[in-house]
């Protein structure tokens, strides 16, 4: 449960903004979206490897430059 302390006389819109920020940090929406479609472990691993290769290429290019 998300608890947002509100000071006396604080604007409601500011409190909503705080709530939205805290809610985004929890990652609830991101997790729900990821659970909507099942991704096979082999595909997850392939994507991780591709990302690692991409990061490695960027680091190699910055080292050479």
C-alpha positions in Angstrom: 0.0 0.0 0.0 1.3 3.4 -0.9 1.1 6.1 1.8 1.6 9.7 1.0 1.8 12.2 3.9 -0.1 15.3 3.0 0.6 18.5 4.9 -2.3 20.6 6.1 -3.4 23.0 3.4 -1.5 21.2 0.6 -2.9 21.3 -2.9 -4.7 18.1 -4.0 -3.0 18.2 -7.4 0.4 18.2 -5.7 -0.6 15.2 -3.6 -1.8 13.4 -6.7 1.5 14.1 -8.4 3.4 12.6 -5.4 1.1 9.5 -5.6 1.7 9.0 -9.3 5.5 9.3 -8.8 5.5 6.8 -6.0 3.2 4.5 -8.0 5.5 4.5 -11.0 8.6 3.7 -8.8 6.9 0.6 -7.6 6.8 -0.8 -11.2 3.3 -2.2 -10.9 2.1 -1.1 -14.3 5.3 -2.4 -16.0 4.9 -5.8 -14.3 1.2 -6.1 -15.3 2.1 -5.4 -18.9 4.9 -7.9 -18.9 2.6 -10.5 -17.5 0.0 -10.1 -20.2 2.1 -12.0 -22.7 4.3 -15.0 -21.9 7.8 -14.9 -23.3 9.7 -18.1 -23.6 12.9 -18.3 -21.5 14.9 -18.9 -24.7 13.6 -15.7 -26.2 14.4 -13.8 -23.1 17.9 -15.1 -23.0 18.3 -14.2 -26.7 17.2 -10.7 -26.1 19.6 -10.4 -23.1 22.5 -11.6 -25.3 21.6 -9.1 -28.1 21.5 -6.3 -25.6 24.8 -7.3 -24.0 26.4 -7.4 -27.5 25.0 -4.0 -28.3 26.4 -2.5 -25.0 29.8 -4.2 -25.7 29.9 -2.6 -29.2 29.2 0.8 -27.7 31.9 0.4 -25.1 34.4 -0.8 -27.8 33.6 2.2 -30.0 34.1 4.6 -27.2 37.4 3.0 -26.3 38.7 3.2 -29.9 37.6 6.8 -30.3 
